[in-house]
């Protein structure tokens, strides 16, 4: 009996590398951020000011973000003159946020700050981008992930694009 178990275990161990073929080398999609609010900046439908100007300079951005992925590093903001242009920017054309103040795993409204002189006083603040946004430009945010060792980081798909209010 013991000899039979030994043979069975040996055959199982030798056959394991050959038998396990249900894996994929495809990358998994990463959760993009969602900027909350309608594209034209109107708040009458949602009651949420997606992009709010801060007195003294800078903007607050209201987002829905749930990035619990293992290699998640933070966020990168992009800005361009049109919606199509901001969506087409290369992954390294944006500005990374600083330290994450909260890890985004809850289904709540989070806030990000875009300012060269951050105030860091918003509720549910995720992070602050060291950049001043230009009124009339479109912004989009992407989640940033660590790639393979020695490779540059990668980003999620772009969020929706919203226009920065005056």
C-alpha positions as CSV (number, residue, x, y, z in Angstrom):
1,X,0.0,0.0,0.0
2,X,2.8,2.4,0.9
3,X,4.6,1.6,-2.3
4,X,1.5,2.3,-4.3
5,X,1.0,5.7,-2.7
6,X,4.7,6.5,-3.4
7,X,4.2,5.7,-7.1
8,X,1.0,7.7,-7.3
9,X,2.7,10.7,-5.7
10,X,5.7,10.4,-8.0
11,X,3.5,10.2,-11.1
12,X,1.4,13.2,-9.9
13,X,4.5,15.3,-9.3
14,X,6.1,14.5,-12.6
15,X,2.8,15.0,-14.5
16,X,1.9,18.3,-12.8
17,X,4.1,20.6,-14.9
18,X,2.7,19.1,-18.1
19,X,-0.9,18.9,-17.0
20,X,-1.3,22.5,-15.8
21,X,-2.0,24.4,-19.1
22,X,-4.8,26.6,-18.0
23,X,-3.0,29.9,-17.6
24,X,-2.7,33.0,-19.7
25,X,0.0,35.4,-20.6
26,X,-2.6,38.1,-21.4
27,X,-2.5,41.1,-19.2
28,X,-5.6,41.8,-17.1
29,X,-7.4,45.1,-17.6
30,X,-6.8,47.6,-14.8
31,X,-9.6,49.7,-13.3
32,X,-9.6,53.2,-14.7
33,X,-10.6,56.1,-12.6
34,X,-14.0,57.8,-13.2
35,X,-14.2,61.6,-13.0
36,X,-17.6,62.3,-11.5
37,X,-19.8,64.8,-13.3
38,X,-21.2,65.5,-16.7
39,X,-18.6,66.4,-19.4
40,X,-19.8,70.1,-19.8
41,X,-19.1,70.8,-16.1
42,X,-22.8,71.3,-15.2
43,X,-23.7,70.0,-11.7
44,X,-27.4,70.2,-11.9
45,X,-27.8,66.5,-12.7
46,X,-25.4,65.0,-10.2
47,X,-25.0,67.6,-7.5
48,X,-21.3,66.8,-7.6
49,X,-18.8,69.5,-8.7
50,X,-16.4,67.1,-10.5
51,X,-13.7,69.8,-10.8
52,X,-13.8,72.6,-8.3
53,X,-11.6,75.6,-8.2
54,X,-9.8,76.2,-4.9
55,X,-9.5,79.8,-3.7
56,X,-5.9,80.8,-3.8
57,X,-5.1,78.5,-6.7
58,X,-5.5,74.9,-7.7
59,X,-8.5,72.5,-8.3
60,X,-10.2,69.6,-6.5
61,X,-11.2,66.7,-8.6
62,X,-14.0,64.3,-7.4
63,X,-13.4,60.7,-8.6
64,X,-14.7,57.2,-8.2
65,X,-11.6,54.9,-7.8
66,X,-11.2,51.4,-6.6
67,X,-7.7,50.2,-7.3
68,X,-6.9,47.3,-5.0
69,X,-4.6,45.6,-7.5
70,X,-1.4,44.2,-6.1
71,X,1.0,46.4,-8.2
72,X,-1.0,49.6,-8.0
73,X,1.3,52.6,-7.4
74,X,-0.8,55.8,-7.7
75,X,-2.3,58.1,-10.3
76,X,-1.2,60.2,-13.3
77,X,-3.1,63.2,-14.6
78,X,-3.2,64.3,-18.2
79,X,-4.3,67.6,-19.8
80,X,-4.8,68.6,-23.4
81,X,-6.9,71.0,-25.6
82,X,-9.5,68.4,-26.6
83,X,-11.1,65.3,-25.4
84,X,-9.6,63.2,-28.2
85,X,-6.2,64.6,-27.5
86,X,-6.2,64.0,-23.8
87,X,-7.3,60.4,-24.4
88,X,-4.5,59.8,-27.0
89,X,-1.6,61.0,-24.9
90,X,1.2,58.5,-24.3
91,X,1.4,57.0,-20.8
92,X,4.5,59.0,-19.8
93,X,3.1,62.4,-20.9
94,X,1.2,63.0,-17.6
95,X,2.1,64.2,-14.1
96,X,2.2,61.7,-11.2
97,X,0.5,62.3,-7.9
98,X,2.5,62.5,-4.7
99,X,2.0,60.2,-1.7
100,X,-1.3,58.3,-1.4
101,X,-3.1,59.5,1.7
102,X,-5.8,56.8,1.4
103,X,-5.8,53.5,-0.3
104,X,-8.8,53.5,-2.8
105,X,-10.7,50.4,-2.1
106,X,-14.1,51.7,-0.9
107,X,-17.0,52.6,-3.2
108,X,-17.1,56.3,-2.1
109,X,-16.4,59.7,-3.7
110,X,-12.7,60.4,-3.4
111,X,-10.9,63.8,-3.9
112,X,-7.7,64.5,-5.7
113,X,-6.0,67.9,-5.6
114,X,-4.2,69.5,-8.5
115,X,-2.0,72.4,-7.3
116,X,1.6,73.5,-7.1
117,X,0.8,74.8,-3.5
118,X,-1.5,72.0,-2.2
119,X,-3.8,72.7,0.8
120,X,-4.5,69.0,1.5
121,X,-7.8,69.8,3.3
122,X,-10.4,67.9,1.3
123,X,-12.5,65.0,2.5
124,X,-11.4,61.5,1.4
125,X,-8.2,63.0,-0.2
126,X,-6.3,60.4,-2.3
127,X,-3.3,62.4,-3.4
128,X,-2.1,65.7,-4.8
129,X,-0.8,66.4,-8.3
130,X,2.0,69.0,-8.4
131,X,0.4,70.8,-11.3
132,X,-1.9,73.7,-11.9
133,X,-4.7,72.9,-14.4
134,X,-5.5,75.3,-17.2
135,X,-9.2,76.4,-17.5
136,X,-10.7,75.3,-20.9
137,X,-8.3,72.3,-21.1
138,X,-9.6,68.7,-20.8
139,X,-8.2,66.5,-18.1
140,X,-8.1,62.7,-17.7
141,X,-6.6,60.5,-15.0
142,X,-5.0,57.0,-15.3
143,X,-4.1,54.5,-12.6
144,X,-0.3,53.7,-12.5
145,X,1.0,50.1,-12.0
146,X,4.4,48.6,-11.5
147,X,5.4,46.6,-14.5
148,X,8.0,43.7,-14.6
149,X,11.3,44.3,-12.9
150,X,13.4,46.8,-14.8
151,X,10.5,47.9,-17.0
152,X,8.8,51.3,-16.9
153,X,5.5,51.5,-15.1
154,X,2.3,51.0,-17.1
155,X,-1.1,52.8,-16.8
156,X,-4.8,51.8,-17.0
157,X,-7.1,53.0,-19.7
158,X,-7.8,56.8,-19.4
159,X,-10.7,58.0,-17.3
160,X,-13.5,60.0,-18.9
161,X,-12.3,63.5,-19.9
162,X,-13.8,66.6,-18.3
163,X,-13.1,70.3,-19.1
164,X,-11.5,72.4,-16.5
165,X,-13.9,75.2,-15.4
166,X,-12.7,78.9,-15.3
